[in-house]
Amino acid sequence: MARVSDDTLQPLIDVTGSNPYALETALGYLKYGRQALDSLVNALHEAGREVENIFTYIFQHAWNVLSKDARNLLMVMSFFRESASKAAMGAAAGVEGYYLDKAVAQLVEMSLLEVDDALLEDKQRFRVHPLTLSFAGAMLREASTWEKKSRQRWFNYYCSFAQKYGGRDWDNWQAYETAHLELPNLLTVCNWAFSKRAAEEVFPFYDDVNNVLFIQGMWQENIRLSQRAAQVAKDAGNVRAQSRWLQDCGWALTWSDQFDEAGKLLTESLELAESINDLQRIRRATHDLGVLQLRKSNYQQAVELLQRTLNISLHNEDDRDIIGDWYYLGCAAFKLENFDQASRWFNQVKTRGHEINWARAHAYARNWLADIEIIQGNYFHARQLIEEGFIVAKNFKDQRRIAYFKRSLAMLDEAEGNQLAALENAQKAQDLFTRLGMQQEVAEMEIFTQRLEDTNKE
């Protein structure tokens, strides 16, 4: 912005009562000449010094000089939570290309749109001040027909976005990183869609979103929305979808250590799947019940259930399901201290996961293989395995797996005699487990960190 003289600025300071945001917004008028700014100053003087009046006049005058495209962009900002990308704003407003760039530039120049300068230009995000947002919302309410169309464009944009950057993960960790920036908006769209759209539109969209929610540790949102999806499916008489979302909710509850509720929902999911003889859903619910027993330390029951699902997976020749069953059978063998068997399961996961390009599968098998190497005293190989796998967990922003890798690093550091590094990694793991609600792991890490702290005091 051009340098402003004291003579120009002083009347504006007087009529805005030195309100910083009022000053910043009003100075956007300088582009339209001194006469436009003087007109605003006179209007503000007549309005008086009440904050509500000041901003009503500032925004109304701004609205009058904005282009139609800029007005539309400003109105759709009320759809977004926290911030929005230029692409999302333009899609919702129906503005693109040259006209989008020109409208954004005008809003930024007039301080009606704030730019997050911390991000690279291709990831740049925009937000508006709460007072501006309130005004934009008021203008949107006066354009109800236009709002309905723009809401549909907004929903369509995020459906395409979730399909491209969410969904089932294979090797596309970059896509999950992109999805991470939009999680607040994806949640907003989910909540809106469940109340406004038909089930056949909402379910595919939420199916793409819920994987990202779970992996990136937003488990309470995952639970709440899956419960809502299950109810929508029940109301629509869609038994398969009801079974699917009950299972999804039970899975998140299992990892949140809410075992009773998880067992109830997973059992109901299994019964519904059996009532329609849906083998895929029967396998999934049975698998999750096996993992629930694993979390409850009922290892033999876990093995029986997981072996049952492995037989179904082998019959279906589904690589992803087979790998998932191998993985949790490996976890059960590890807990039973059958490390040779566990190592065989995890090496199968690592090899086959690499063959089908499933990044998380072969990377996370390395985590367990590293733990086995630590127990067996092979520290160099253990660190190598951790370094190879940890980068995938970080790229996916997988909070649960990051915590497990930090725990493994703490165990390795302690085994190698580096107590301070062990304590630092243990505390980071404990903090992550606490935020996720994984009480078993929290209790284990509390004992571990206390031992390290006592050792460091000696």
C-alpha positions in Angstrom: 0.0 0.0 0.0 1.2 3.5 -0.8 2.6 5.7 2.0 -0.2 7.7 3.7 0.3 11.3 4.9 -0.6 12.3 8.4 -3.1 14.9 7.0 -4.9 12.1 5.2 -4.8 9.6 8.1 -5.8 11.9 11.0 -9.5 12.4 10.0 -9.8 8.6 9.6 -8.3 8.0 13.0 -10.7 10.4 14.5 -13.9 9.0 13.0 -12.9 5.3 13.6 -11.9 5.9 17.2 -8.5 4.4 16.3 -10.0 1.0 15.8 -7.2 -1.0 14.1 -9.3 -3.2 11.9 -11.6 -0.2 10.9 -8.5 1.8 9.9 -7.0 -1.1 7.9 -10.3 -1.7 6.1 -11.0 1.9 5.5 -7.5 2.5 4.0 -8.5 0.1 1.2 -10.4 3.1 -0.2 -7.1 4.9 -1.1 -7.0 2.9 -4.4 -10.2 4.7 -5.4 -8.8 8.1 -4.7 -8.9 10.7 -2.0 -12.5 11.7 -2.8 -13.7 8.1 -2.0 -11.8 8.1 1.3 -13.2 11.6 2.2 -16.7 10.4 1.4 -16.2 7.5 3.8 -14.9 9.7 6.5 -17.9 12.0 6.3 -20.3 9.0 6.4 -18.5 7.6 9.5 -18.6 11.0 11.2 -22.4 11.0 10.7 -22.7 7.4 12.0 -21.0 8.2 15.3 -18.4 6.3 17.1 -20.3 3.1 18.0 -18.3 0.1 16.7 -21.4 -1.5 15.1 -22.2 1.7 13.2 -18.6 2.2 12.1 -18.3 -1.2 10.5 -21.8 -1.1 9.0 -20.8 2.0 7.1 -17.4 0.8 6.2 -18.7 -2.5 4.8 -21.6 -1.0 3.0 -19.4 1.5 1.3 -16.9 -1.3 0.4 -19.8 -3.4 -1.0 -20.7 -0.5 -3.3 -17.3 -0.4 -4.9 -16.7 -4.2 -5.1 -17.1 -5.9 -8.5 -19.8 -8.5 -8.8 -17.2 -11.3 -8.7 -15.6 -9.9 -5.6 -19.0 -9.7 -3.9 -19.7 -13.3 -4.7 -16.4 -14.4 -3.3 -17.0 -12.5 -0.1 -20.4 -14.0 0.4 -19.2 -17.6 0.0 -16.5 -17.1 2.6 -19.2 -17.8 5.2 -19.3 -21.4 3.9 -15.8 -22.1 5.1 -14.3 -22.8 8.5 -11.1 -20.9 9.4 -9.8 -20.5 5.8 -10.2 -21.4 2.2 -8.1 -22.1 -0.9 -8.6 -19.9 -3.9 -9.8 -22.9 -5.9 -12.5 -23.7 -3.3 -13.6 -20.1 -3.1 -13.8 -19.7 -6.9 -15.7 -23.0 -7.3 -18.3 -22.0 -4.7 -18.7 -18.5 -6.1 -18.7 -19.6 -9.8 -15.7 -17.5 -10.6 -12.5 -18.7 -12.3 -9.3 -17.8 -14.1 -8.6 -14.2 -14.7 -11.8 -13.0 -13.1 -11.0 -15.0 -9.9 -7.5 -13.5 -9.6 -8.9 -10.0 -10.2 -11.6 -10.4 -7.6 -9.3 -11.9 -5.0 -6.8 -9.0 -5.6 -9.6 -6.4 -5.0 -10.7 -8.0 -1.7 -7.1 -8.2 -0.5 -6.4 -4.6 -1.5 -9.4 -3.5 0.5 -8.4 -5.6 3.5 -11.6 -7.6 3.2 -9.7 -10.8 2.6 -6.6 -11.9 4.6 -3.8 -13.9 3.1 -1.9 -16.6 5.0 1.6 -15.6 4.0 3.1 -18.6 5.8 2.1 -21.0 3.0 3.6 -21.3 -0.5 1.6 -19.5 -3.2 0.2 -22.8 -4.7 -1.1 -23.7 -1.2 -2.1 -20.1 -0.2 -5.2 -19.8 1.9 -7.5 -16.9 2.7 -9.6 -16.0 5.6 -11.8 -13.0 6.7 -12.1 -11.1 9.9 -15.2 -12.1 12.0 -16.8 -8.7 11.5 -16.4 -9.0 7.8 -17.7 -12.5 7.9 -20.8 -11.3 9.7 -21.5 -8.6 7.1 -20.9 -11.2 4.3 -23.4 -13.6 5.9 -26.0 -10.8 6.1 -25.5 -10.1 2.4 -25.8 -13.8 1.6 -29.1 -14.1 3.4 -30.5 -11.5 1.0 -29.5 -13.7 -1.9 -31.2 -16.9 -1.0 -31.6 -18.3 -4.6 -28.0 -17.6 -5.4 -26.9 -19.1 -2.0 -28.7 -22.4 -2.9 -26.8 -22.6 -6.2 -23.4 -21.7 -4.6 -23.9 -24.2 -1.8 -24.4 -26.9 -4.4 -21.2 -25.8 -6.2 -19.4 -25.8 -2.9 -20.6 -29.3 -2.1 -19.7 -30.6 -5.6 -16.2 -29.1 -5.3 -15.5 -30.9 -2.0 -17.0 -34.2 -3.3 -14.4 -34.0 -6.1 -11.7 -32.9 -3.7 -12.4 -35.8 -1.3 -12.4 -38.3 -4.1 -9.1 -37.1 -5.3 -7.3 -36.5 -2.0 -9.0 -38.8 0.4 -10.5 -42.2 0.1 -8.5 -45.4 0.6 -4.8 -44.8 0.9 -2.3 -46.7 -1.2 0.9 -44.8 -2.0 -0.5 -41.3 -2.4 0.7 -39.8 0.9 1.1 -36.4 -0.9 -2.7 -36.4 -1.5 -3.3 -37.0 2.2 -1.1 -34.1 3.1 -3.2 -31.9 0.8 -6.4 -33.2 2.4 -5.0 -32.3 5.8 -5.2 -28.6 5.0 -8.9 -29.0 4.2 -10.0 -31.1 7.1 -11.9 -28.3 8.9 -13.8 -27.6 5.7 -14.4 -31.2 4.9 -16.0 -31.6 8.4 -18.2 -28.5 7.8 -19.3 -30.0 4.5 -20.1 -33.3 6.1 -22.2 -31.7 8.8 -24.1 -29.7 6.2 -24.6 -32.6 3.8 -26.0 -34.9 6.5 -28.7 -32.4 7.2 -29.4 -31.3 3.6 -28.5 -34.0 1.1 -29.8 -37.4 0.3 -28.0 -40.5 1.6 -26.9 -41.6 -1.8 -25.0 -38.3 -2.2 -23.6 -38.1 1.3 -22.3 -41.7 1.8 -19.7 -41.7 -1.1 -18.5 -38.3 0.1 -18.1 -39.3 3.7 -16.6 -42.6 2.7 -13.7 -40.6 1.1 -13.4 -38.3 4.2 -13.6 -40.8 7.1 -10.3 -42.5 6.2 -8.4 -39.3 6.5 -10.1 -38.4 9.7 -9.1 -41.7 11.3 -5.5 -41.7 10.1 -4.9 -38.2 11.1 -6.2 -38.7 14.6 -9.6 -36.9 14.5 -11.3 -39.9 16.1 -14.1 -38.1 18.0 -15.2 -36.4 14.8 -15.0 -39.8 13.1 -17.1 -41.4 15.8 -19.7 -38.7 15.7 -20.1 -38.6 12.0 -20.2 -42.4 11.6 -22.9 -42.6 14.2 -24.8 -40.0 12.2 -24.3 -41.9 9.0 -25.5 -45.2 10.6 -28.7 -43.4 11.7 -29.3 -42.0 8.2 -28.8 -45.5 6.8 -31.2 -47.0 9.3 -33.8 -44.4 8.5 -33.4 -45.1 4.8 -33.7 -48.9 5.4 -30.2 -49.4 4.0 -28.9 -52.4 6.0 -25.6 -52.7 4.3 -24.7 -49.1 4.8 -25.9 -49.2 8.4 -23.6 -52.2 9.0 -20.7 -50.4 7.4 -21.0 -47.2 9.4 -21.6 -49.1 12.7 -18.4 -51.0 12.0 -16.6 -47.8 11.2 -17.7 -46.2 14.5 -16.8 -49.3 16.4 -13.3 -49.3 14.9 -12.6 -45.7 16.1 -14.1 -46.5 19.5 -11.8 -49.6 19.8 -8.7 -47.4 19.4 -10.2 -44.8 21.8 -10.3 -47.7 24.4 -14.1 -47.4 24.7 -14.3 -51.2 24.5 -17.9 -51.8 25.7 -19.5 -49.4 23.2 -17.1 -50.7 20.5 -18.1 -54.3 21.1 -21.8 -53.4 21.1 -21.6 -51.6 17.7 -19.3 -54.2 16.1 -21.6 -57.0 17.2 -24.6 -55.2 15.8 -22.7 -54.5 12.5 -21.9 -58.2 12.2 -25.5 -59.3 12.9 -26.8 -56.9 10.3 -24.3 -58.2 7.7 -25.2 -61.8 8.5 -28.9 -60.9 8.1 -28.3 -60.0 4.4 -25.5 -62.6 4.0 -23.0 -59.9 3.0 -19.7 -61.7 3.1 -17.5 -58.6 2.7 -19.2 -56.8 5.6 -19.2 -60.0 7.7 -15.4 -60.2 7.2 -14.9 -56.6 8.1 -16.9 -56.7 11.3 -15.3 -60.0 12.4 -11.9 -58.6 11.7 -12.6 -55.5 13.8 -14.0 -57.7 16.6 -10.7 -59.6 16.5 -8.7 -56.3 16.8 -11.0 -55.4 19.7 -10.1 -58.6 21.5 -6.4 -57.9 20.8 -6.8 -54.4 22.4 -8.5 -56.1 25.4 -5.5 -58.5 25.7 -7.7 -61.5 24.8 -5.0 -62.8 22.4 -6.3 -66.3 21.7 -9.8 -65.0 20.9 -8.2 -62.4 18.7 -6.2 -65.1 16.8 -9.3 -67.2 16.3 -11.3 -64.3 14.9 -8.5 -63.0 12.7 -7.7 -66.5 11.3 -11.4 -66.7 10.4 -11.3 -63.4 8.5 -8.0 -64.4 6.8 -9.7 -67.5 5.4 -12.4 -65.3 3.9 -9.8 -62.8 2.5 -7.8 -65.7 0.9 -11.0 -67.0 -0.6 -11.8 -63.6 -2.0 -8.2 -63.1 -3.2 -8.2 -59.5 -1.8 -4.6 -58.4 -1.3 -5.4 -55.5 1.0 -7.6 -57.6 3.3 -5.1 -60.4 3.4 -2.3 -58.0 4.4 -4.6 -56.5 7.1 -5.2 -59.9 8.6 -1.5 -60.9 8.4 -0.7 -57.6 10.2 -2.9 -58.1 13.2 -2.1 -61.8 13.4 1.5 -60.5 13.7 0.5 -58.2 16.5 -1.2 -61.0 18.4 1.9 -63.2 18.0 4.1 -60.4 19.3 1.9 -59.9 22.3 2.1 -63.7 23.0 5.9 -63.3 22.7 6.1 -65.6 19.8 8.6 -63.3 18.0 9.6 -65.8 15.3 6.0 -66.1 14.2 5.4 -62.4 14.5 8.4 -61.7 12.4 7.1 -64.1 9.7 3.7 -62.3 9.6 5.3 -58.8 9.5 7.8 -59.7 6.8 4.9 -61.0 4.7 3.1 -57.7 5.2 6.3 -55.7 4.3 7.0 -57.7 1.2 3.4 -57.9 -0.2 2.7 -54.3 0.8 5.7 -53.2 -1.2 4.6 -55.3 -4.2 1.1 -53.7 -4.3 2.5 -50.2 -3.5 0.6 -49.8 -0.2 2.9 -47.4 1.6 1.5 -47.6 5.1 1.4 -51.4 5.2 5.0 -52.1 4.4 6.2 -49.1 6.3 4.3 -49.9 9.5 5.3 -53.5 9.5 8.8 -52.1 9.9 7.8 -50.6 13.2 6.9 -54.0 14.7 10.0 -55.6 13.1 12.1 -52.9 14.7 10.6 -53.7 18.1 11.5 -57.3 17.6 15.1 -56.4 16.7 15.3 -54.2 19.8 14.2 -57.1 22.0 16.8 -59.3 20.3 19.6 -56.8 20.7 20.0 -55.9 17.0 20.0 -52.1 17.5 21.6 -51.0 14.2 19.0 -52.9 12.1 16.2 -51.7 14.4 17.1 -48.0 13.8 17.3 -48.6 10.1 13.8 -50.1 10.1 12.4 -47.2 12.1 14.0 -44.6 9.9 12.5 -46.3 6.8 9.0 -46.5 8.2 8.8 -43.3 10.2 8.9 -41.0 7.2 5.7 -42.6 5.9 3.9 -42.0 9.2 5.0 -38.4 9.2 4.0 -37.8 5.5 0.5 -39.3 6.2 0.3 -37.3 9.4 -0.8 -40.6 11.0 -0.9 -39.6 14.7 -1.3 -43.1 16.0 1.6 -44.5 14.1 3.8 -41.5 14.8 3.2 -42.2 18.5 4.2 -45.8 18.1 7.4 -44.9 16.2 8.3 -42.4 19.0 7.7 -45.2 21.5 10.0 -47.5 19.6 12.7 -44.8 19.3 12.5 -44.3 23.1 12.9 -48.1 23.6 15.9 -48.1 21.3 17.5 -45.0 22.8 17.2 -46.6 26.3 18.7 -49.9 25.1 21.7 -48.0 23.6 22.2 -46.1 26.8 21.0 -42.6 25.6 18.7 -41.8 28.5 18.0 -38.2 27.6 17.0 -39.0 24.0 14.9 -41.9 25.3 13.0 -39.6 27.7 12.4 -37.0 25.0 10.9 -39.5 22.6 8.9 -41.2 25.4 7.3 -37.9 26.4 6.4 -37.1 22.8 4.8 -40.6 22.4 2.9 -40.2 25.7 1.6 -36.8 24.7 0.3 -38.2 21.4 -1.3 -41.2 23.0 -3.0 -38.9 25.5 -4.4 -36.7 22.8 -5.7 -39.8 20.9 -7.3 -41.2 24.1 -5.3 -44.5 24.0 -5.3 -45.1 27.7 -3.4 -48.4 27.6 -0.5 -46.9 25.8 -0.6 -43.8 28.1 -0.4 -46.0 31.2 2.6 -47.9 29.7 4.4 -44.7 28.7 3.8 -43.2 32.2 5.7 -46.2 33.7 8.4 -46.0 31.1 9.0 -42.2 31.4 8.9 -42.4 35.2 11.7 -45.1 35.1 13.7 -42.9 32.8 13.3 -39.8 34.9 14.3 -41.8 38.0 17.4 -43.1 36.2 18.4 -39.6 35.1 18.1 -38.4 38.7 20.6 -40.9 39.9 
